[in-house]
Amino acid sequence: MTDMDSVEAHRARVLAGIGPVEPAWLGLEAAEGAVLAAAAVATVPLPSFDNSSMDGYAVHASDVAPATDEAPVILPVADEIPAGDTRAVTVAPGTCARIMTGALLPAGADAVAPVEWTDGGTSQASFSQPAPKGNAIRRAGEDVAVGAVLLPEGTRLGPAQIALLAASGHGSVLARAAPRVAVLATGNELSEPGSPLVPGRIWESNSYMLAAAVRQAGGVATRHRAEDDPEVILARIEELSAQADLLITSGGVSMGGEHDVVKAALSGAGAATAEVTFRKVAMQPGMPQGFGLAGPDRTPVLTLPGNPVSALVSFWLFGRPAMDALQGLAPRPLPSVRAALTGRVTSPVGRRSYLRGVLAPDAATVTALTGQGSHQLGALARANALIVVPEDLTAMEAGEVADVLSLP
């Protein structure tokens, strides 16, 4: 442990190096997934006028108070008010007006009788039961009052939040857009999925996996690849750093020497605009990690291991918090529960293990999957949780209670 950082220390290093992106005024269509940089306040009441919540008849409640099935009240229909009608209509005592859902409540009316309580007449209407005062009326401001906070600063904008902003007349909001994340996979052995494969090559999966994880975490991802050449990788990193808020690489940080190409690219004499620290982190999978700033714009760069399980576990632990920080949010840890192990698990000495497992629907027990190698995507795809084995333990027995992280 003396030559390795803890998971918490590396996460702290990442978060210390990332500041929020600058907010901008975004139209509502561009604001999906963005985070409010200032509270949105209601400048008008919602609803902005008294209106009917049902199709029916606007009435004076006192006029229909005596109505029964046996002795209905019959009123002349003086007007018809569809939704969107802006006329100043008045309903006189002893009369009614047909009214549609969402239509402006006419002056004088203090109730709406649903059409189901009537015969649906057009020149006159027969009412078979009373409509209490205030019935089926949406009052101005009953949802949101003028001056109320619609959404506080730090709100991530989804469909419901955007609908509220639109309904309240906000055409744009001051927000931090979803982070732009460039994912760069490195390796001479990589081939594009769908292409022919020859011995010694593999189909590249990391960029697809990490880009999907970025989108799941609220970012906008682009995928890129580079061969194992430090100069090529450095050029790609400098190019991509100008287009992204965060750069994530996978591969080239673990072996050392000439094969450690990402480390070589960002540590060499030619990397004048890069300041990246590479460290071993006391975790499994994912021990080799790096973080720093690169390119003329000093873009944060997170260098992850090349084995796919190592890369995705590393993203969950370090990449998701980094994306939160870019949007000015407090980092959201993976949800944690305590669950009993259904079998024995082991872990290397001095490293915190994150074992792929299946958490039971009731979250009472968790089962470690077979196939815990950092290259084994089959177990990773079946997992819904990570079983945490602390650094000071090399084994945990069936029945022991472990910390379990629920996967997104």
N, C-alpha and C positions, 0 to 999 in steps of 0.2 A: 504493500500500500504506500510505501514511502515515495515511490517514483510515479505514482498514479494520482490523478485528481478524483475526487468524488463526483458523483452525478450532479449533486447540488452545486459544487464549485464550478463545474463546466457550464451548467445552466446559468449560473450567476454571471459568468464571463460573457456568455452570449447576450444576455439581457442588458448587461452594462454597456455593450457596444452598439445597441440598437435604439434609435429614437423614432418617434412617430412620424409618419409621412405628413407633409404639409396638407392641411385641409383645403378644399376647393368647393365652390358652389356647383352643385351637381343637379341637373334636371332629374325628375323622378324616374324616368326610364333608365338613367345611368346610375341611379343611386342604389339599386338592389345589391345587397351584400356590403354596402358601405356602413361606416360607423359615424354617428352624429358627433361633430366636434363642438356643437353648442346645442342647448336645449331648443326644441321647437315649441313655440308658444301660440296658443289660439288667439287670433286677432278678431274672430267673429264667433258667435255661439254656434254650437253644433247640436241639433239642427239650427239653421239660421232663422227659421220661422216656424210658427205652429202649423202642423200639418196632420193629415189623416194617416193612420197606420193601417187602414183597411178600405176596401171598396164598400161604399154604403151611402148613407144620407147624413148630411150635416143638419143638426136639429137643435132646437131649444129643449133641453132635457125635461123641462116642466111640461112641454106639450105632449110628450109620449109617456109620461110617468104612469098614467092609468091603463096603458095598453096591455091586453091579454089576448090569448088565442080566441077566447069566446067573444071578446069585445075589443077588436082592434081599433087603433086610432088611425084615421085617414087624413093625410095632409097633402095639399097641392105641392107639386114640384116646381119651384120658382126658377131654378137655374141648374146648370150642369157644370162641374168644375173638374177638368182633367188635370193630371200632373203637368206642371209647366205653365199653367194659366196664371198670368200675373195681374189679372183684373182685380180691382177692389170690390169684391162681391159682399153684399150684406144679406143675411137671412132674417127676414122679419118674423116676429112671433106668429105662430099659426101656419107657418110654411116650412119647407125643407128644400135642400139642394142636393142633387146627386153629386157625389164626390168620389174621386179615385184615390188609390193609395199614393201617398206622397204629395198630394195636392194641397195648396195653401188653404188653411181653414178660414172660411168666410167670417166676417164680423157678425156678431150676434149669436152665432152658434157656440154652444158649450159642450156638445157631445156629438159623437158619430155613431149611428146605428148601423151595424154591419148589414149588408144586403141579405144575409141569411135570416135575419130577423124580420124581413119584410117580404112583400110579394114582388119586389123588383120593378114596380111601376115607373113609367116615364113621365106621365102627366100628373098622376097622383100616386102616392105610395101608401100602402097599408102596413102598419106597424103592429106586430103581435106580442111585443114585450118592451119594457122600458129600456132606455139607454141612460145609465147614470151619468151625472155631470162628469166631464173629463174622459168619458169612455172612448177608447180608440183614437186618442189624440196624442201626438208627439209634441211636447212643448219645446219651444226654442231654448236651447242651452241645457236640456236635460241630460244630454250625453257629455258635452264638454262646455264649460262656461268660458266667457271671454277672459283672457288673461291666465287661464289654466295652462299648466305644462302638458303639452300633448305627449311628448317623448323626451326623456332626459338625455343630457349629454352621455355619450357612451353606448347608446342604443344601436344595435345592429339592425339594419333595415331589411325586413322581409316583406312578404306580400301584405300582411295585416297592417304593418307600420306604414307602408307606402300608401295603402288605401286611406288610412287616417289622415295622412298629410294631404293627400289629394282632396279628400272630402272637406278639409279645413281650409282649402284654398292655397296651400303652399305648392308653388310650381317648381321650386328648387330649395335645396337645403345645404347648409355648410357641413360638409362631412369628409371623412377620410375614405378614399376609395379602397376597394378590395386590393390588397397588396399584389403587385406584379412580381411573379416569381419565375426565374429562369432555371430550369433543371438541366444540368449538363452531365451526361453519362460518359465515362471514359473507358477505353479498352480496345485493343486491337482484335480481341476475340469476339467482338459484338457484331451480330448481323440483325437486320431489321426483320421483325416477325412477318411471316408470309413469303420471305425469300428462301431460296434453296440453302441448305445447311451442309457444310463439309466438316469432317472430323477435326476437332480442335477449336471449332467456333461454337458459340451459343447465341440463341436469339435474345436480343436485348430486352429486358423487362423493367429495369430500375427506373428509367425515365417515365415509362407509363405509370408505374406504381407510385412514384413520388409526385408526379403531376396530378394524379387522382387524389392523393392525400392532401395536396395543396388546395385543390378545389373543395374537397370535403371540409377543410379547415377555414374556408371562406376566402381563398385567394384566387387569382387568375394565373394559370400556369402555361408556360411554353416549354417544349421539349427540344433538346439539342444533344448532339453526340460529337465526340472528338477522339482521335486516335492517340495512342500512347506516345506522344511527342511533347515534351515540356514547352517548346516554343509555340507549337500549335495550340496547346491548351491555354497558355498564357494569353495568346492573341484572342482566343474565343472568350476567355473570362473578361478581358478588358472591353471587348465588343459588347458582351451581354450585360456587363455592369452598368452600361449607359442606358440600357433599356428596361432595367428591373429595379425593384425596391429591395429584393433579396435574391441572392444567387446560391443555388444548392448544387454541389457536385457529388458524384458517387464514384468511388474507386480511386486507386492511386495514392492511398495514404497509409498503407499497412506494412508493406514488405521492406521498405528501405532500399537504398541504392538506386540503380538506374530504373527499376520498375516502379519506384515510388514517385510517379510522374506528376501528380497534382502537387505533392509537397515540393518536388523539385521546381515546378513551374512557379510556385508562389513564394519560394524561398531563395531562388537564384538571383544572380546579379542583375538579370534583365527585368526582374519584377520590382521596378522602382516605385510603382504606385500601389504595391501590395504590402499589407502588414497583417500577416496571418500567423497565429500561434497554433502549433500542433502538439497535442498532448495525448497520453494514454489516460483513459478514464476507467475507473475500477468497476466495470460492468461487463456483462456477457448476455447477449452478443453486443458488439459495437465498441470494443475497447479503443481503437484508433479514432481520434476525433480532431477536428481543427475548426477554428473560427477566427475571423478578422475582417478587415476591410480591403477592398480591391478596386482598382480602376480610378480614373480621375475624379469620379463623383463619390469616392469612398463608400461604395456599396457594400453592405454586409454580405459576407460569403460564409456559408456553412459547408464544410467538407466532411462528407459522410463515407463510411466504409463501402466497399463494392459488393460484398455479399448481400443479397436482397433482404434477408431477415434483419441483418445488422442495420442496413440502411433505413428500413421502415421503423424499427424500434427506436433508432436514433432520432428519426423525424418526430415521432410521437413525443419523445422526451425533450427535444431541443428545438425542433422546427416549429411545432405548434405554438409554444410560448413566444418564439421570435415573431411569428405572424401577428399574435395578439399585441405585442409591443409596437409593431409597425402601425397598428390602428389605435394606439393610445389606450389599450385595454389592459387590465390586470391579467397576467397569464392564467389561463384556465387549465388546471391539471386534469389528467384523465380521472374520471370518477373512480373512487376507491371504496372497496368493501372488504370485510373480513369473512373468509369462508374456510371450511374444513377441507383438508386435502383428502382425496379418495385413495391415494397411493403415495408411496415414498418418492421423494425427489432429491436430486443431488445438485451440488453447485461447486465450482472451483474455489479454492481458498482465497480469501482476500478480494473477491469480486461479487458485486450484487448481480444476481441472475434474474432475468426476465424470461420466464419459461412460458411458452405458448400453451394455453389451456382452454377448457370449455367450462364456463361458469353455469351452474344449473339455473333453470328459470326462477327458482325461489331464492337464488343467491346464497344458499346455505352451504353448498359444496362446490368444489372445483376439481377438475380432472386434468392432469398434465397429459398432453398429447405425446405420442411417440413421434420421433423425427424432430429432435431439437437442434439439429445442425443449422448453422447460420445460412446455409444455402438451400434449406428445405422449405420450399414455398408451399408444398402440399399441406403441411401442418399449420403453417401461417394462415392459409386461406380458410382452414376449418376453425381457427381459434376465434373466440370472442372475448378473450381476457389474457392478461399477463400475470403469472404467479410470481411474486417478488420473494426471492430468497436473500436475506441480508448478507452483507459482506462477512460477518463473523460466524456464519454457519456454512457447513459443507453438506448438510443433509437435513431434511425435515421428513417426519414420519406420517403415515396415514393417520388421520384424525386430528393432527395438529392444525391450528388455525393460522392461516397465512394472509398477508395483505394481497389483494387482488385488484388489478386495474382493469376496468371495463373498457373495451376498445370501441372506437367510434364506428 
